[in-house]
Amino acid sequence: MQTAAAEPSRDADPPPPGASADPAQAILDAYVAYLDAFLAVTRRAGGRFLRREWADGQRDAAERLTLYAAAVDRAVEDLRGRLRRPEGEDDAEFKTRFQRLVLGRGDAEVAGTFFNSVVRRVLGTHGVDARTEFTAEAIDPRREGRDGPLHRVISAEGLNAALFASLFRATGMEDAFAELGADAERCAGAAREQLGAEAEGVRAAETLPFLFYRNKAAYVVARARLAEGDVRPLVVPLMHPPEGVRPDAVLTDPDEVHRVFSFARSYFHADTARPRDTVAFLRTLMPAKPVHELYTAIGHNRHGKTELYRELTGLLAAPDARFVRAEGIRGLVMIVFTLPGYNVVFKVIRDRFGAPKDGDRDTVMEKYRLVFARDRVGRLADAQEFEHLRFPRDRFDPDLLDELLTQARSSVVEDGDRIVIRHLYTERRLRPLDLYLREAPAEAAEAAVIEYGNSIRDLACASIFPGDLLLKNFGVSRHGRVIFYDYDELALLSDVRFRALPKARNDDEEMSAEPFFSVDEKDVFPEQWLPFLVPAGPLREVFLREHGDLLTVDFWSGIQRRQQTGEIPDFFPYPQSRRLRPE
């Protein structure tokens, strides 16, 4: 629909001083200001890496996570009283105006999500109003071919050292490498070993013109193009030890690259003004990775949420689509459900928690905010938070709907033939570890038990104590990774006191039904855990062999002491066998 430039309606409030009189332009101005701040923080990552400023990098990551909500809050305040919902079926004028304003931008789809965030808040939208927000049709982000390909092309005759040397020089940090030539040779050897005869058929490397920074690493993200046109991932993580920058591994397997971009890791800092083109490139490296997870991985988690919702609405269009309870033991804090065959679960907080849980809604939501702000080190599932969703009543299994309406009434209400969910979280669907161990062959079950201990260990090193260590609170990914997903008892390691059980001093204390010593709510006794973790039998023996130290105070207090010194450990999102210099 063609419209003139948007004008405030006659009964609309005037714009605040300095704000555009055109609401669409005001929203775009707010988005651009947000994006400038987002990219300013993102661009610090290169300097942090070169100067080895790891703690400052963590603070930057935490700062960047706050920018979107703050920008939306400011825009909502500026536009309060200046937007009106249209009375007819046509799109609101401010929506069509905004669409024209962002046409041709390389980030138009992300700008559209920002627009939705602001407009929904200003108008108090529940559900979706296609007249005032961008829905499944999105915004056409094409730039009419003006920009050309995002990637750079480096010609090659096979996967040789010269190709890797060119990739390293293209990073702009050539002088910081410890041994660029020798390390290029090592990378070429590793790549040839992985790809075999295919390595000789490589005719070019196509590389994104920016690095992906996270934690203490920077990633060269490229693809090797074979003579017949096929591509293979070519991802090189760079580390910066005291002697200089060095490649740590070469990754050519899509599943291994998938793990680098995992939903259980913190977001990358990648200096790209063309997120959709970046996501399109990444999908050529890992075609099975959902689009919403890739947007989230590069820091545009709010647009990742938009893509997730659009994916969900597409699935619900199928006539037989029904929400059902997720597999596993029913939670005491959350009602968890899913769509059969979908890789996402939906979590709604119960009105009352089952014993022995004694928290409340605010406490649970605070735990989720903590997880959002922390380094998840590949062991905590990322979550998206939704409000005021509306679904057809017939899309729910009757038993599930009854549970939602009776046990989560503060979050779930009926509105005619619609069910309104005022608040829920989504997470990646995982196979609960307790179920997995019952079903898996012996070798896979042993590997999962070892991964379970590794997960607890990694979380400790990231200053996270899961709280509830029961198997049912961990899940297994399709790559065999064990990930924690139940956050209501999660705590920072610094807030926990690990104690050894005191010895009884006499028979009365020995026979007492109640503890004969004082116990604070922050006290934890690791030696008591074993009966509640892995069931007795061969799997428990595996756990004790590999991770028996987790049941000692010395392990946990040792981690706490190292963290007090400011130590920031390394976490490698790829197998140790891929490391060029394994420890």
N, C-alpha and C positions, 0 to 999 in steps of 0.2 A: 504494500500500500504506500503510495507516495504522499508525503506530508511536508508541510513547510517546517522551518526551524521551530523547535519547541519554544513556547512562551509560557510563563507561569499563568495558571488560570486566575481569573479575576478575584476569586476568594482565597487564593493561595497566599501564604505568608511571604513577605519579601526576603530575598537572600541576605545572609549575614554579610557584614562588611568584608570585601575582598573576594567573595564567592561569585561565581558566574551566575547571571540571571537565568541561564539555560540549565535546567536540572541535568540533562544528559551530559553537557559539557562539565558541569560541576562534579559529576560522578567520574568522568574520565580524568579530570584534573586530580581528583583524590587517588585514583588508581595509579596515575603516573607518579605522583609523589610517593606512594607506597612502593612502586617498582624501583624507583631511584634508591630508596632506602634499602630495599631488598638486595639490589645489585651492589650497592656500596659495601654492605656487610659481606656479601658473597666474594667480592673482589679482594678482600683482605686475605683470603685463604692462601693465595700464592705467596705473599710475603711471610705469612705465618709459617708456611712449610719451609721456605728457604732459611728463615731465621730460627727454625725449630722451636717456635713459640706454642707449644702444645696446649698449655693451660689457657692461653689467650684464645686459641682456636676453639676450645670448648665453650668459653664465654661468648664468643661470636655466634656459635651455633645456637646457644640458648637465647641470645638477643634476637636473632633472626626469626625465631619461632613466635615472638611476641608482636611482630610488625603488622601482620594482616589484621588481627583483631583490633588493634589500636587504630589502624587506618579506617576500618569499617566504622568503628565507634565515632570517629571524628566526622566522617561523611554523613552518617545517620543524623548526628546532631545538626549539621549544616542544612540538611534537607528536610528536617522535621516540619510538617505542615506545608511543604511545597510540592508534594506529589499527590495526585488524585487517581483513584482507580476508575477506568473508563466505564461508562454505563452500558455500552453496547458490546458486541462480540469482537470488534476490531482491536488490534493491538494498541496499547497506549502510545501516544505520540512521543513521549520521552524514550520509549523502547526503540521505536523505529529510528528516531534521531540518533540514539547511541549506536545503533547498528551501522549507520552510515559513517559515524565519526571514527569507528575502529576498523572499517573496511580497509584492508591492505596492511594492517599491522601484523607482524609476525607472531604476536602474542594475543591475537584477538579473542581466542577462546578463553584464555585466562582472564582477560579484561571482562568478558561476559560473565564469568563466575563472580568476579568482584561486584559487578552491576547487580547480579541476583542477590548477593549477600546484603547489599545496601538497601535495595528496593523491598525485599521481603521484610526487613526490620522496620523500615519506615511505614509500610502499609500494614504490617502485622499479618502477613500472609500465613495461612495454615494450609498444608497440602501444596498444590501447585496452581498458579494462575498463569496460563500461557499468554494472556494479554499483557502481562506486566513483567514477565521474566523469560529468559531464554531456556527452552526445554530441550527435548531430544534433537530438534533440528539444529541446535547450537548456532554459532556464528561462523560463516564461511571465512576461514583464515587465509585463503589463498592470496598471494601477492602478485598475481598475474605474471609470474615468471621473472619479476624484476630482480630477485635476489640470487637466483640460480641455486645450485646444490649447496648445502650447508657444509659438506665435508671437503677436505683437501685430498688430492690424489698424488701418491708417490709411486712412480713407476718402479717395477722390479723384475728381475729374472730369477724367480725362486725366493724362498724365505732365507735370505742371507744376512750377513752382518751389516752390509751396506744399507739394507732396508731398515733395520732397527736403529742404526746410527742416524739415519734421516728422520725417523720418528722421534728420536730423543732431541735432535737439534730443533725440530719443529715445536718443542715445548717452550722455547724461549729461555731455557735455563741451562743451556749447553755448558757454560763455564762452571756450573755447580756440580756436575757429575764427577764422581771420584775417578772412574776409569771408563769413560764412554766407549772407547773402542773395544776393550776387553769384555765389557759387559754386553755390548752388542753381539759379540761372538757367542757368549753364553746363551743369550736369548735366542739367537738363530739356531743353536744346537738343540735347545729345549723345544722350540717350535717344530723343528724337523722331526724330532723324536715323537712328538705327539701326532703330527699329521701324516707322517710316513711319506708315501709317494706323492700325495697331494701337494706337499711343500714345494716340489719342483715345478708344479703348474701354476704357482702364484705369479700373476703378472702386474699386480699393483696392490698397494695398501691405501685404503680410504679411511682417513682419520678425522675425527671431530677436532675443530681448531681451538679447543680449550680442554683443560684438564678437569677431572672430577676429584675434588678434595673431600676427604672425610677422615676424622681422627688424625692419625699421624702418617697418612698415605695420600699420594696423588696418583690417579689412574689415567694412563693413556688409553683411550677407547677408540679402537679402529676395527676394520675388517679386512681380511685378505681376500682379494678377488682372483678366482681361478680363471684359466684360459677359457673354459667353457661357460663362464659367467656366474657360476655359483660363488657364494661367499662363505667364509668361516670367520668366527670371532677372532680378534687379535687384541687382547686386553693385557696391558702391562702395568701392574702396580709398582709404583716407585716409593722407596723409603728414603729417609734422610738421616743416616747415622752420622756421628761426628766427622768421619772422613770424607763425607760428601754424598750426593744423591746417587742411589743405586737402584736398578730394577730388582724386584724381589721375586718375581715369578712371570711366567707367560701363560695366559689362559686362552685356549682355543676351543674348549668344549662349551656348548651353549648352557648346559646344566651348571657348570662352574661359574660362568658369567652370571647366570640367574641368581646364584647364591651371593654374588657381590652386590647385586641390586635387590637384595632380599627385603621383604616386608618387615623383617625383624631387626632391621638395622636403621641407624639414623640417616637423615637425608644428606645427600651430596650438596656441596657448594660448587656449582658449575656455571660459569659466566656465559649464559646463552640468552639472547633476546628472541630466540625462535624456538620456544618449547615444543610446539607440535612437530616441527622438523626434527628436533632432537629425539623426541619419542619415536618418530617414524624410523630414524636411523637405528635406535636401540632395539626396536622390534625385529630388525633384520638379523640381529645377533641372538635374540632369544624370542622366537615367535610365540612361544607358549605363555609369555609373561603378560598378564592383563594390562591394558592401557592405563587403567586408574592407578596401578601400582608404580608404573614408570613415571607418571606425572608426580606422584608423591615422592618417589626416590630422588627426583631432581629438585625437590624443595617446594613444588607447587601442590602441596597436600590438599588445599581447599579445592583446586580444580580436580585433583584425584577423586575427591569426594563427589564432585559433580559427575565425573565419568562413571563412578561406581553406581550412582543413583540411576543414571541413564541405562546402564547395563541391566540393573535390576528391573526397571520398568519394561524393558524389552522382554525379559524372561517372563514377567507376569502377564504379558499379552497372550501367552500360550493358554489355551482353554483349560488344560488340566493342571496348571501351576498351582501348588498349594504349599503354604508354610506348614512345616511339621516340626516336632521337637527334634533337636539335635541328638545324635547318639551319645551315650555315656550316662553316668550317674547324674541325676537331677541336682542342680546347684542349690545351695542354701541361701545364696544371695541374689543370683540371677536366674531368670527364665531364659533359656537359650534355645533358639529355633533356627531353621534354615529352609532352603528350597532343595528338594532332592536333586543331586547332580551339580549343585552350585558350590563354589569353593569359598563361600562366605557364610559366617554365622551372625545372628542378630541377638543382642543381649539387652534385656530389660531388667531393671533393678526391681526386686520384690518390695512390697510395702513393709513386710516384716520378715526378718531373717530367721532361719531355723537355728536351733541350738546346735553347737555352742557359739555360733557367731553372735557378736554383740555390738556391731557397728551400726551405722545408719547410712542413708542415701548420700548425705554430704561427704561422709568419710570415704565412701566408695568413689565418688566423683573426684575427690581430691587425689586419690591414688592413681586414677587414670590421668589426671593432669600431671602428676609426678612422672609417670611413664612417658608421656608425650615429651616432657622437657629433658629427659635423661638420655644418655647414650645407651641404646638398647643392645649393642654388641652381638646381634644375631640371636639373642635368647629371649627377647620380649616381643610379643606380637603387637604391631602397630594397630591402633584403633581409630576409627572415624566416629564422630559424635553427630547424631542427627536429632532434629526436633521437629515436631508437628508434621509427621508423615501421615498420609491418608491412604488406606488400602481398601479394596472391596472386601466386604465381609466374607464372601464365598471363597476368598483366597486363603482362608485359614482352616486347618484341620479343626473339627469341632472341639475335641478334647483340649487341644492347645489353646484355642480361643477362650474356653471356659477358664482355664488356668490364668490366662492373662487378665481377664475381666474380673476375676475374684481375688487374685493375689498380687496384681500390679495395678490397682485402680487409680493410683496417683499418676500413672504414666499412660494407661490405656483406657479409652472411653469409646462408647458407641455413638455414632451420629447417623441415624437412619440406616442405610445399607452400607455405610462406611465404618471402618475402624480407624480411629485416630490414635497414633502413638506419639505422645508428647515428647518422649525422650528415649533414645536407644543408642547403643554402640554397635558397630560392626567390626569384626575381626576376620582374618583369614581362617578358613575351616581347616582344622588339623584332626588327625586321628588320636583320640585320647590315649595316653601312654598305657594306662591299665588295660584297655581293650587290645591295644596293639600287642602287648606282651603275651596275651592269651592266644592270639591268632597267628603270630609270626612263627616261622621256622626257628629252630634253636639258634642258628648262627645269627639271624637277623635280630632275635630277641636279645642275645648277648650284646650285640653292637648297640642296640637301643639303650640297654642298661648302662653301658659305658658312656653313651651320649648323655644320658640323664645326669650322671655325675659330672660330666664336662659342663653341662648347662648350669648346674648349681655353682660349680667352680668359677665359670666365666662371670656369672652374675655377682659373685662375691668380689671378684677382681674389679668389677665395675661399680662397687660400693652399693650393691643391691642385695637385700636378704628377702627371699620370696615369702617367708612367713609360713605358709602352708605348703609343705614339701610333698604332700601325697601325690602318688602317680597320676591320679585323675586330673590334677591341675596342670599337667604338662601334656603337650601333644607332639606328634611326629609328623614332619612335613614329608612331601613326596620324595625329597632327597635324603630322608633318614635323619634330618636334623631334629633335635629335641628342643622345644620352645615352651616357655612358661606363658600362661595366658589368664591366670586367675589372680587378680590384683588386690582383693579386699584386705589382705593381711600383709601386703608388701611393705617394706620399710627400708630406709637408708641404713647401711651397715653401721654408720656412726651412731645410730639411735638404738642399737641393740647391745646388750651386755651378755656375753657368752660366759657361762659358769660351769665348773665341774660340780657334780653332785656331792654335797658334804657327806662325810662318813658318820654313821650313827655312833654316838658315844656310849650308849648303853642299850639294854634290851628293850626298855620302854620306847626309846626312839626308834629302834629297829622294828618294833611291832606296831608302831603308830599308824592308824589309817590315814591320818592327815600329815602333810609335811611338817617335820619338826624344826624347819628352818624358814626364815622369811624369804618370800619370793616377790619381787617387783614385777610389774607388767612388762618391763623391758627385758627381763631375764629369760635366757634361753639355755637349755641344757642339751648339748649335742649328743651326749652318750645315750639319751633316751630315745633317739629318733629311730633306730634300726627296726624295731618291730612294726613301725608304721610306714616304712618306706617299701623296700623290695620284699616280696613274700619269701618265707624260708624255702630253701632249696638251692638248686644250681645257680639261679640268677642272683640270689643274694651273695653266694660265694664269689661270683664275678664282681659284683659291686664292691664287696669288702676288699678283694684283691686290688682293684684299680683305684678305689676311692675311699678306703677305710679312714684316711686322715680327715675326711669331712665330718667324722663323728667325734672329733677331738676339739677341745678348746684351743689347743695350740695352733691349729690351722686358722681358725677364725680370728683369733687375737693377732696372729702374725700378719694376716691381710690388713687388719685395722692399723697396725703399727706402720706398715709400708705406706698406707694411704695418708697417714698423718704427716709423712715426709713429703707429700706432694707427688709421689710416683704415679705416672700415667702409663699403664701397661699397653702392650701391643695386642690387638685382636685381629687375626688373619681370617678373612672370609673365604678362604680357599684351602684346599688340602695341604698339609705340610709337605707332602710328596711333590708338590709343584714349586716349592721354594727353591731358588737357585743356590741359596746358602742356608739350608735348614740348620736350626740350632741343635 
